[in-house]
């Protein structure tokens, strides 16, 4: 789906602007068709310039973080995809303040802060996403989450860069205002951490890493597929419904953990979506509980609401 030359983007990025870029390699699922146009944004300024260029050229745009929480359709994505490679972060040990670009890898931030005795992000060593993505979805694990430590974030909104206090994002369990207002793009985030002994924080890191190794599959996937319903575990419900090990094409509901769908052999987005639909359908029929996807489903024209998934036959 080769696009005509977009003048504003060409002026800003020149040879860095790619056409028909395969997106599978940019996601942890290893699934996804091409982006009509693609930019790897190295800095916060790159992200802003790419959005401005897309707007000037009349193109839809989408910012892709580490690709660890998305399922992209084989048809690809129209317009511009901006991969967020702005990954720097600084740590002020005395103040307990961590300043991250939005593309900073959460496992790296969690490991480096724990190494010097800062506490509050140890759980992040098991979250293969970015700081910005974590702010958007209020990522968390082991009883901790982004909202616990977020002070503020720099966002692009309505054509301007502003600093917004954490409370403005209205964080709740695996959700935030940012998921409802896609006109706001996280450029960076500041976290306030507590102080502890490095022995204590590193012990937690090792414990969380062991738990991840013991309970989660290593095949390509997108992490937890569904949010946990109130008072329930999505993985346990899927297990009790007898769905672990169910396969559609190259996609499999992991025998190791029911809330993980993995790519075990050239899976397509349709394969994964069939399993998502099946799990929702069977769990609703058996337990009267509607599972809500935690992953983002992205089609050619943008994000797809889970209600648009077609029913799947068991």
C-alpha positions in Angstrom: 0.0 0.0 0.0 2.7 2.4 -1.1 1.8 6.0 -0.2 2.5 9.0 -2.3 5.3 11.2 -1.0 4.2 13.1 2.1 6.0 16.5 1.8 6.0 17.6 5.5 7.3 14.2 6.7 9.9 14.0 4.0 11.2 17.5 4.9 11.4 16.5 8.6 12.8 13.0 8.3 14.2 12.4 4.8 15.6 8.9 4.4 14.4 8.0 7.9 10.9 7.8 6.7 10.1 4.2 5.6 7.3 2.9 3.3 5.4 -0.4 3.8 7.4 -1.3 6.9 6.5 -4.8 8.3 5.1 -4.4 11.8 5.4 -8.0 13.0 9.1 -7.6 14.0 8.1 -4.5 16.0 5.7 -6.4 18.2 6.2 -9.1 20.9 3.5 -11.2 19.2 5.5 -11.2 15.9 2.2 -10.5 14.1 1.2 -7.6 11.9 1.1 -6.3 8.4 2.9 -3.3 7.0 2.7 0.4 8.1 1.9 2.6 5.1 4.5 5.0 6.5 6.9 4.4 9.4 9.2 6.5 11.6 11.4 5.3 14.4 11.3 8.3 16.8 14.6 8.7 18.7 13.6 11.6 20.9 10.6 13.3 22.3 11.0 16.0 19.7 10.9 13.3 17.0 7.6 12.2 18.2 6.1 15.7 18.2 7.6 16.4 14.7 6.2 13.1 13.3 2.7 13.9 14.6 2.9 17.4 13.2 4.1 16.1 9.9 1.3 13.6 9.7 -1.3 16.2 10.5 0.2 18.6 7.9 0.1 15.9 5.3 -3.5 14.9 6.2 -2.5 11.4 7.4 -3.8 9.4 10.3 -1.1 8.5 12.8 -0.5 6.1 15.6 2.3 5.9 18.2 3.6 2.4 18.9 5.6 1.8 22.0 7.5 -1.5 22.6 4.7 -3.4 20.9 4.2 -5.7 23.9 0.6 -5.1 24.4 -0.9 -5.0 20.9 -2.2 -7.2 18.2 -1.9 -5.7 14.7 -4.0 -7.0 11.8 -2.3 -8.5 8.8 -3.7 -5.8 6.6 -1.4 -3.4 8.3 -2.1 0.2 9.3 -2.9 3.1 7.1 -1.1 6.4 7.5 1.9 6.9 9.8 3.1 4.6 12.5 5.5 6.2 15.0 7.7 3.7 16.8 8.7 5.2 20.1 12.5 4.7 20.5 13.0 7.7 22.9 14.3 5.5 25.6 16.5 7.6 27.9 16.1 7.9 31.7 17.9 9.5 34.6 17.9 8.5 38.3 18.4 11.0 41.1 19.2 8.6 44.0 19.1 11.2 46.7 15.7 12.6 45.7 14.4 9.2 44.6 13.3 10.8 41.4 13.3 9.0 38.0 12.8 10.9 34.8 12.0 8.7 31.8 11.4 9.3 28.1 8.2 7.5 27.2 10.0 4.8 25.3 12.2 3.8 28.2 12.0 0.0 28.9 10.2 -0.7 32.1 12.4 -3.8 32.9 15.5 -1.6 32.6 14.1 1.1 34.8 13.0 -1.4 37.4 16.3 -3.2 37.5 18.5 -0.1 37.6 16.5 1.6 40.4 16.4 -1.6 42.5 20.2 -2.0 42.0 20.8 1.3 44.0 18.1 0.7 46.6 15.1 2.6 45.2 11.8 0.9 45.8 8.5 1.1 44.0 9.3 -0.2 40.5 10.7 -3.7 41.3 7.6 -5.3 39.8 8.4 -3.6 36.4 11.3 -6.1 35.7 8.6 -8.5 34.5 6.7 -6.0 32.3 8.1 -6.0 28.7 6.7 -2.6 27.8 7.6 1.1 27.9 7.2 3.8 30.5 4.7 5.6 28.3 2.7 2.5 27.7 2.7 1.8 31.4 1.3 5.3 32.1 -1.5 4.8 29.5 -2.6 1.4 30.8 -1.5 1.8 34.5 0.7 -1.2 34.1 1.4 -3.2 37.2 2.2 -6.6 38.8 2.6 -8.1 42.3 0.4 -5.5 44.0 2.2 -2.5 42.5 1.3 -0.2 39.6 2.4 2.9 37.8 -0.2 5.1 39.5 1.5 4.3 42.9 4.7 6.1 41.8 3.8 8.5 39.0 4.3 12.2 39.8 3.7 13.8 36.4 4.0 13.2 32.7 4.8 15.4 29.7 2.1 14.9 27.1 1.4 16.2 23.6 -2.2 17.4 23.4 -4.1 19.8 21.1 -0.8 20.7 19.4 1.1 21.6 22.5 3.5 20.0 25.0 2.3 20.2 28.6 3.2 18.8 32.0 0.2 17.0 33.6 0.0 15.9 37.2 -0.6 12.2 37.8 -4.1 12.8 39.1 -5.2 14.2 35.7 -4.8 10.8 34.2 -7.6 9.3 36.3 -5.8 5.9 36.8 -7.8 2.8 37.8 -7.0 -0.9 37.4 -5.3 -1.3 34.0 -6.9 1.9 32.7 -6.6 5.6 32.5 -8.1 8.7 30.8 -5.4 8.3 28.2 -7.1 5.2 26.8 -10.2 7.2 26.2 -8.5 10.4 24.9 -6.1 9.3 22.2 -5.4 12.9 21.3 -3.0 12.9 24.3 0.4 11.2 23.7 2.8 10.6 26.6 6.3 11.9 25.8 7.9 11.3 29.2 7.1 10.5 32.8 8.5 11.3 36.3 8.4 8.7 39.1 8.9 9.2 42.8 10.4 6.2 44.5 11.1 5.2 48.1 14.4 4.2 49.7 15.4 0.7 50.9 18.5 -1.4 51.1 19.8 -2.7 47.7 19.7 -6.2 49.2 16.0 -5.9 49.9 15.1 -4.4 46.5 17.2 -6.9 44.5 15.8 -9.8 46.5 12.3 -8.7 45.3 13.5 -8.4 41.7 14.9 -11.9 41.8 11.7 -13.2 43.4 9.5 -11.5 40.7 11.8 -12.8 37.9 11.6 -16.4 39.3 7.8 -16.1 39.5 7.6 -15.0 35.9 9.9 -17.8 34.7 7.8 -20.4 36.7 4.4 -19.2 35.6 4.5 -17.6 32.2 5.3 -19.0 28.7 8.3 -17.9 26.7 6.8 -18.1 23.3 6.0 -14.8 21.4 2.9 -13.2 22.9 1.5 -10.0 24.3 1.4 -10.7 28.1 -1.9 -10.9 29.8 -4.7 -11.0 27.3 -7.6 -10.1 29.6 -8.0 -7.8 32.7 -8.8 -9.7 35.8 -12.5 -9.3 36.6 -13.3 -8.0 40.1 -12.7 -10.8 42.6 -11.5 -13.3 39.9 -8.5 -14.3 38.0 -8.9 -14.3 34.2 -6.4 -17.1 33.9 -8.1 -19.3 36.4 -11.5 -18.8 34.7 -10.1 -19.8 31.4 -8.4 -22.8 33.0 -11.7 -23.8 34.7 -13.5 -23.5 31.4 -11.1 -26.2 30.0 -9.5 -23.9 27.4 -5.8 -24.2 28.2 -4.1 -25.8 25.3 -6.8 -24.8 22.8 -5.3 -23.9 19.4 -6.5 -21.9 16.4 -4.0 -22.0 13.5 -0.7 -20.9 14.9 -2.1 -19.4 18.1 -2.4 -21.3 21.4 -3.9 -20.6 24.8 -0.9 -21.4 26.8 -1.0 -24.7 28.8 1.2 -22.9 31.3 -1.1 -19.9 32.0 -4.6 -19.5 30.7 -4.4 -15.7 30.4 -1.7 -16.0 27.8 -2.2 -16.6 24.0 1.1 -17.3 22.3 2.3 -17.6 18.7 3.6 -21.1 18.3 3.9 -21.2 14.5 3.2 -18.3 12.0 0.0 -17.3 13.9 -2.2 -14.6 12.3 -4.1 -11.9 14.0 -7.3 -13.8 13.0 -6.0 -16.8 14.9 -5.4 -14.8 18.0 -8.7 -13.0 17.7 -10.6 -16.3 17.3 -9.1 -17.5 20.7 -9.9 -14.1 22.3 -13.5 -14.4 21.1 -13.7 -18.1 22.2 -12.4 -17.4 25.7 -14.9 -14.5 26.2 -17.8 -16.6 24.8 -17.1 -19.7 26.9 -16.3 -17.9 30.1 -19.4 -15.8 29.8 -21.6 -18.9 29.2 -20.0 -20.9 32.1 -19.6 -18.2 34.7 -21.6 -15.2 33.6 -18.5 -13.1 33.6 -17.5 -11.0 30.5 -13.7 -10.9 30.1 -12.3 -7.6 28.9 -9.2 -7.6 26.8 -6.1 -5.9 28.2 -4.3 -6.0 24.9 -5.0 -3.4 22.2 -6.4 -4.7 18.9 -5.3 -2.6 16.0 -6.7 -2.7 12.5 -6.0 -0.8 9.3 -7.9 2.3 10.5 -6.9 2.2 14.1 -7.9 0.6 17.4 -10.7 -2.0 17.5 -13.2 -2.2 20.3 -13.5 -5.7 21.8 -17.2 -5.6 21.2 -16.5 -5.7 17.4 -14.9 -9.2 17.7 -17.0 -11.8 15.9 -18.2 -14.8 18.0 -16.1 -17.9 17.7 -17.4 -21.5 17.7 -15.9 -23.8 20.3 
